[in-house]
Amino acid sequence: MTVSSQVKQTLAGLKNCHSTLLTYAVQSQNLEEKKVYQEALATTKEVIKDLEERLKTIEFQEPQYKGN
């Protein structure tokens, strides 16, 4: 498995976690829980952004991995 594939797989899993956290945040009635979920959402969003940038760099440096 290439580094590009691993990053893409990690990114997909992280986006799935982000969606789950969003669902929990919306459904939660407890304000403290909502705050924790919102913080986790902000963290995952930042990591997703960083991984997407890393993937762009990988694909730029190694064009054969683009779109795979």
C-alpha positions as MATLAB code, in Angstrom:
seq = 'MTVSSQVKQTLAGLKNCHSTLLTYAVQSQNLEEKKVYQEALATTKEVIKDLEERLKTIEFQEPQYKGN';
ca = [
       0.000    0.000    0.000;
       1.414    3.372   -0.979;
       1.714    6.352    1.323;
      -0.888    8.100   -0.816;
      -3.327    5.227   -0.323;
      -2.704    5.195    3.405;
      -3.310    8.932    3.690;
      -6.516    8.628    1.666;
      -7.717    5.746    3.825;
      -6.923    7.679    7.004;
      -8.673   10.746    5.622;
     -11.806    8.742    4.812;
     -11.890    7.267    8.312;
     -11.394   10.659    9.895;
     -14.203   12.171    7.822;
     -16.430    9.330    9.011;
     -15.503   10.100   12.643;
     -16.210   13.784   12.017;
     -19.688   12.942   10.693;
     -20.411   10.752   13.707;
     -19.286   13.489   16.104;
     -21.509   15.963   14.271;
     -24.490   13.646   14.671;
     -23.799   13.282   18.395;
     -23.381   17.043   18.799;
     -26.734   17.714   17.146;
     -28.547   15.033   19.143;
     -27.045   15.879   22.533;
     -29.222   17.725   25.022;
     -26.478   18.247   27.603;
     -24.591   21.535   27.093;
     -21.337   20.146   28.461;
     -21.516   17.213   26.073;
     -22.255   19.557   23.176;
     -19.180   21.598   24.090;
     -16.982   18.500   24.131;
     -18.355   17.384   20.771;
     -17.833   20.866   19.299;
     -14.215   20.866   20.474;
     -13.673   17.413   18.985;
     -15.279   18.582   15.739;
     -12.917   21.553   15.567;
      -9.935   19.283   16.156;
     -10.968   16.733   13.541;
     -11.712   19.504   11.055;
      -8.191   20.864   11.510;
      -6.618   17.421   11.120;
      -8.722   16.764    7.995;
      -7.539   20.063    6.535;
      -3.899   19.186    7.317;
      -4.216   15.717    5.774;
      -5.864   17.120    2.645;
      -2.946   19.530    2.260;
      -0.488   16.672    2.782;
      -2.282   14.622    0.151;
      -2.025   17.497   -2.332;
       1.708   17.668   -1.649;
       2.111   13.921   -2.144;
       0.160   14.010   -5.406;
       2.164   17.011   -6.631;
       5.482   15.337   -5.817;
       4.394   11.943   -7.122;
       1.865   12.539   -9.944;
       1.440    8.804  -10.566;
      -0.541    8.606   -7.291;
      -2.999   11.334   -8.249;
      -6.545   10.042   -8.323;
      -5.629    6.555   -7.098;
];
